[in-house]
C-alpha cells in the first residue's frame, strides 16, 4: 500500500513540474536586471548644526547614467555622469554641497560662501577659487576652472538672464536650484533631493532631510499648546536702509510663523518696503534686525533715536540684532534651517525654549544694548535713550 501511494505522489509531482514548465514557455519571458550593490560608509559632516557630525552607513544601488534632472527653472538637464568639478555661486548651495559630502568636488564659490569653516580654509589654501558675488560673477574666472557644472540660484536675475547664457555659450553646463527663492522647508528639501539626483547620492540626501525634519519637529511639538503668537517685525538692516521686511511668501516669514510668531508683513509678497506709520499701527512686540556687517553698537544708537522707540518691542526690551552666523542662518534657506528655527523660537518664545544665548545675537532694551553670549548676558554699552 505504501508503495502504491509513493507511485501516485511521484506521478503528481512529475505532472506538476511538466505543467509549470509548459506554462513558463508559453508566457512572456521575464527580463532580468542585474544591479551591482555595494555597502558604502560615508562620513556626512555638519548635517544640521556646526557642532554635529553624522556618520551613515548605507547600501547604495549603482545609479543609472545618463540621467535627466529638471532644475528650478523647469529646464531638463542631462548628465552623462556625476559632476566632479563644480562651481557654486550662492552660499546656501555651497552649504548643501558640503553637507552632502560633496565638498571635494567644489572648485569655485561666490565671495559670501563661508560655511562650513572648511570652505574658508580651502579658499585660503587655493583649493577653491572665489568667482565674485552672486550678482557680479566673473564668467572668465569661472571658465578658467574648467567646471563641468555651475550651480545657480533661481530668482537672482543676473544669473538667469546674463551669466547662465554666457556660460552656456562657452559649453559650460548650468543648473538652477530654488535656494534663496525657497518659501519653506519643503523647497529646501526639494533642493537637497535634486542635488542627490544630480550627483547620484539620493540616499545621502534623504538622511540629511530626515535629520533636519526631526529637529524641526522637536521645535513645533513644543509649541502645540502655545496660543499666544506675538507680532514680529523683521528688518533687513537698520532703519536708515529703508525699512525693508520679509513678506508672507518668504523663507524668513516661514521661520517666524513656524516658531510661533505672527509676521506683521505677511500680507505682502516678496520684500516690501514698510512705512513708519504701518509699523506703528501694527505695533510689533518683537523686532528682529538682520544687521549683516553693521556694528550692533552703532545700530543701537540709530534705533534708539528712531520712531521704533514707540513700539512695544522697544519698551519691553525685545529688539534683537542678528549678526555674523546668526544673520547668515536665517537669510539662507540651506541645511541649517532647523538651527535657524530653534534660534527664532528662542527669541519669540523664551518661556518655552529659554533665552537665546549666542555671541552673534544682541538684545536691545530701552536704555542698554546687551550681547547675548553663552551662559551670560554681557552689557556692551549703557546709553540714555534720546527724547524722540
C-alpha positions in Angstrom: 0.0 0.0 0.0 2.8 2.4 0.9 4.5 1.7 -2.5 1.2 2.5 -4.3 0.9 5.9 -2.5 4.5 6.7 -3.3 4.0 5.9 -7.0 0.9 8.2 -7.1 2.7 11.1 -5.4 5.6 10.7 -7.9 3.3 10.8 -10.8 1.6 14.0 -9.4 4.9 15.7 -9.0 6.1 14.9 -12.5 2.8 16.2 -14.0 3.1 19.4 -11.9 6.6 20.1 -13.0 5.8 19.5 -16.6 2.8 21.8 -16.4 4.8 24.5 -14.8 7.5 24.2 -17.5 4.9 24.4 -20.2 3.2 27.5 -18.8 6.6 29.2 -18.4 7.4 28.6 -22.0 4.1 29.9 -23.2 4.0 33.0 -21.0 6.1 36.2 -21.5 9.8 35.8 -20.7 10.9 37.9 -17.7 13.8 40.3 -18.2 16.5 40.1 -15.6 18.3 43.3 -14.5 21.5 42.7 -12.6 22.3 45.6 -10.4 25.6 45.9 -8.6 25.2 46.5 -4.9 27.8 47.8 -2.5 27.9 48.9 1.1 29.4 52.4 1.4 30.3 54.0 4.7 30.2 57.8 4.1 31.1 60.5 6.6 28.5 63.2 6.4 29.7 66.2 8.4 27.8 69.1 9.8 24.4 67.8 8.6 22.3 70.0 10.9 24.5 72.1 13.2 28.1 73.1 13.1 28.6 71.0 16.3 27.1 67.8 14.8 29.0 65.2 12.9 26.8 62.4 11.4 28.1 59.1 10.0 25.9 57.0 7.9 26.3 53.5 6.5 24.0 52.9 3.6 23.7 50.3 0.9 23.7 52.2 -2.4 22.4 51.0 -5.7 24.6 51.9 -8.6 22.8 54.8 -10.3 21.8 54.8 -13.9 23.6 57.2 -16.2 23.0 59.2 -18.3 20.0 60.8 -16.5 17.9 63.9 -17.0 17.1 66.1 -14.0 14.7 69.1 -14.1 16.1 72.3 -12.5 14.2 75.1 -10.7 13.6 76.9 -14.0 11.9 73.8 -15.4 14.7 73.0 -17.7 15.6 69.4 -18.4 19.3 69.0 -18.0 21.1 65.8 -19.0 24.0 64.4 -17.0 26.2 61.6 -18.5 27.9 61.1 -15.2 28.1 62.7 -11.7 29.8 66.1 -11.9 33.3 66.3 -10.4 34.3 69.9 -10.9 31.6 72.2 -9.5 31.2 75.9 -9.0 28.6 77.2 -6.6 27.6 80.8 -6.9 25.3 81.2 -3.8 26.1 80.4 -0.1 23.1 78.1 0.5 24.1 75.8 -2.4 27.7 75.7 -1.1 26.3 74.6 2.3 24.2 71.9 0.7 27.2 70.5 -1.2 29.4 70.2 1.9 26.6 68.8 4.0 26.0 66.1 1.3 29.7 65.2 1.5 30.4 66.7 -1.9 32.9 69.4 -0.8 35.8 67.7 -2.6 34.1 68.5 -5.9 33.8 72.2 -5.3 36.4 74.2 -7.2 34.8 77.7 -7.1 32.4 79.6 -4.8 30.9 83.1 -4.5 32.5 85.6 -2.2 29.8 85.1 0.5 30.2 81.4 0.9 31.7 80.9 4.4 30.1 77.8 5.9 31.2 75.2 6.9 34.5 76.8 8.1 36.3 74.3 5.8 35.2 76.4 2.8 37.3 79.4 4.0 40.2 77.1 4.8 40.1 75.7 1.2 39.9 79.2 -0.2 42.9 80.2 1.8 44.8 77.1 0.6 44.0 77.9 -3.0 41.9 74.7 -3.5 38.7 76.7 -4.0 38.6 79.9 -6.0 36.3 82.9 -5.3 34.5 83.8 -8.5 32.8 87.1 -7.4 29.5 87.9 -5.8 26.1 86.3 -6.8 25.2 89.4 -8.8 28.7 90.2 -10.1 30.1 86.9 -11.2 33.4 86.8 -13.1 32.5 84.5 -16.0 36.0 84.3 -17.3 37.3 83.2 -14.0 34.6 80.5 -13.8 35.5 79.3 -17.2 39.2 79.1 -16.3 38.3 76.5 -13.6 37.0 74.1 -16.3 33.9 73.2 -14.3 31.5 70.5 -15.6 28.7 72.2 -13.7 27.9 75.6 -12.3 25.1 75.6 -9.7 23.0 78.8 -9.8 20.0 80.4 -8.0 16.5 80.9 -9.3 15.4 84.5 -8.6 18.8 86.1 -8.9 18.0 87.7 -12.2 21.6 88.4 -13.4 22.3 84.7 -13.1 19.2 83.8 -15.1 19.4 86.4 -17.8 23.1 87.3 -18.0 25.6 84.8 -16.5 24.0 81.5 -17.4 23.6 82.3 -21.1 27.2 83.4 -21.3 28.4 80.2 -19.6 26.2 78.0 -21.8 27.7 79.7 -24.9 31.1 78.6 -23.6 29.7 75.0 -23.4 29.6 75.1 -19.6 26.6 73.4 -18.1 24.5 75.4 -15.7 21.8 74.2 -13.3 19.4 76.2 -11.2 18.1 75.5 -7.7 15.4 77.2 -5.6 17.9 78.3 -3.0 17.1 81.9 -1.9 13.6 81.7 -3.6 12.6 78.9 -1.2 9.5 79.7 0.8 9.6 76.9 3.4 11.4 73.7 4.4 9.9 71.7 1.6 11.5 73.9 -1.0 14.8 73.4 0.8 14.2 69.6 0.8 13.5 69.8 -2.9 16.9 71.4 -3.5 18.6 68.7 -1.4 16.8 65.9 -3.3 17.6 67.5 -6.6 21.3 67.6 -5.7 21.0 64.0 -4.7 19.8 63.1 -8.2 22.4 65.3 -9.9 25.3 63.7 -8.0 23.9 60.2 -7.6 23.7 60.4 -3.8 19.9 60.1 -3.3 20.2 58.1 -0.1 22.5 60.5 1.5 20.1 63.3 0.6 17.3 61.5 2.4 19.4 61.1 5.5 20.1 64.8 5.6 16.4 65.7 5.1 15.2 63.3 7.8 17.8 64.7 10.3 16.6 68.3 9.6 12.9 67.4 9.9 13.4 65.6 13.2 14.9 68.8 14.6 12.1 70.9 13.2 9.5 68.5 14.7 11.2 68.9 18.1 10.6 72.6 17.9 7.0 72.6 16.6 5.9 69.8 19.0 6.7 72.1 22.0 4.5 74.9 20.5 1.4 72.8 20.1 -0.2 74.2 23.3 1.1 77.7 22.9 -1.8 80.0 22.0 -0.1 83.4 22.0 1.6 84.3 18.8 3.5 87.6 19.3 3.6 90.2 16.5 7.1 90.2 14.9 8.8 92.7 12.6 11.8 91.6 10.7 14.0 94.4 9.2 16.8 93.8 6.7 19.4 96.2 8.1 19.0 99.4 10.2 16.0 101.7 9.7 18.1 104.1 7.5 18.3 101.3 4.9 14.7 101.8 4.1 12.6 99.5 6.4 12.7 96.5 4.1 11.0 93.5 5.5 10.2 89.8 4.7 6.8 89.4 3.2 4.5 86.4 3.8 5.8 84.2 1.0 9.4 84.3 2.1 11.6 81.8 3.9 12.1 84.2 6.9 8.3 84.6 7.2 8.1 80.8 7.4 10.6 80.8 10.2 8.7 83.4 12.2 5.3 81.6 11.7 6.7 78.1 12.4 8.5 79.4 15.5 5.1 80.6 16.9 5.1 84.3 15.9 3.0 86.5 13.6 4.8 88.3 10.8 3.3 91.8 10.6 4.3 92.0 6.9 2.6 88.7 6.0 0.0 90.4 3.8 2.8 91.4 1.4 4.7 89.4 -1.1 8.5 89.3 -1.5 10.4 92.1 0.3 8.1 95.1 0.8 9.3 98.5 2.0 7.2 99.3 5.0 6.3 102.8 6.2 6.8 104.0 9.8 3.1 104.6 10.0 2.3 101.0 9.1 4.8 99.6 11.6 3.5 101.8 14.4 -0.1 100.8 13.6 0.9 97.1 13.8 2.9 97.8 17.0 5.3 94.8 16.9 6.0 93.1 20.2 9.3 91.7 18.9 11.7 93.3 16.3 14.4 91.2 14.6 17.0 93.1 12.7 19.4 91.2 10.4 22.4 93.6 10.6 24.8 91.9 8.2 28.1 93.7 8.9 26.7 96.6 10.8 28.2 97.2 14.3 25.5 96.5 16.9 26.5 99.5 18.9 26.1 101.9 16.1 22.8 100.2 15.1 21.6 100.7 18.7 22.4 104.4 18.5 20.3 104.7 15.4 17.4 102.7 16.6 17.3 104.5 20.0 16.8 107.8 18.1 14.2 106.4 15.7 10.4 106.0 15.7 10.9 102.4 16.7 11.2 103.5 20.3 7.4 104.0 20.2 6.8 100.3 19.7 6.0 97.7 22.4 9.1 95.7 21.3 11.4 98.6 22.3 9.6 99.4 25.5 9.7 95.7 26.6 13.4 95.2 25.6 12.6 92.8 22.8 14.6 94.3 19.9 17.2 91.7 18.6 20.1 92.3 16.3 21.4 89.3 14.4 25.0 89.5 13.1 27.5 87.1 11.5 26.4 83.5 11.6 23.0 84.2 13.1 22.2 86.5 10.3 23.5 84.0 7.7 21.4 81.2 9.1 18.0 83.0 8.8 19.0 84.5 5.5 20.0 81.3 3.7 17.5 78.5 3.0 20.1 75.8 3.4 20.8 72.8 5.6 20.9 74.9 8.8 17.2 75.8 8.7 16.5 73.8 11.8 19.1 75.7 13.7 17.7 79.0 12.4 14.2 77.9 13.5 15.4 77.0 17.0 17.1 80.4 17.4 14.0 82.3 16.3 11.8 80.1 18.6 14.0 81.1 21.5 13.6 84.8 20.6 9.8 84.6 20.2 9.0 82.1 23.0 11.8 82.2 25.6 9.2 81.0 28.2 9.2 77.7 26.2 12.8 77.4 24.8 14.8 79.6 27.2 16.6 82.8 26.2 18.7 82.7 23.1 22.4 82.6 24.1 24.6 83.4 21.2 27.5 85.7 20.8 26.1 86.9 17.4 22.7 88.0 18.8 22.4 91.4 20.6 19.4 92.3 22.6 18.3 96.0 23.0 16.3 97.4 25.9 15.2 101.0 26.3 18.5 102.1 27.7 21.0 99.3 27.1 22.5 97.0 24.5 23.1 93.5 25.7 25.2 90.9 23.9 23.6 87.5 24.3 26.6 85.2 24.9 26.7 81.6 26.1 25.8 81.3 29.8 25.7 85.0 30.4 24.4 88.4 29.4 27.2 90.8 28.8 26.4 94.5 28.8 28.1 96.2 25.8 27.1 99.8 26.3 25.0 102.0 28.6 23.1 104.7 27.0 20.3 107.1 27.9 17.6 107.0 25.3 17.3 110.3 23.4 13.9 112.0 23.7 12.0 111.3 20.5 
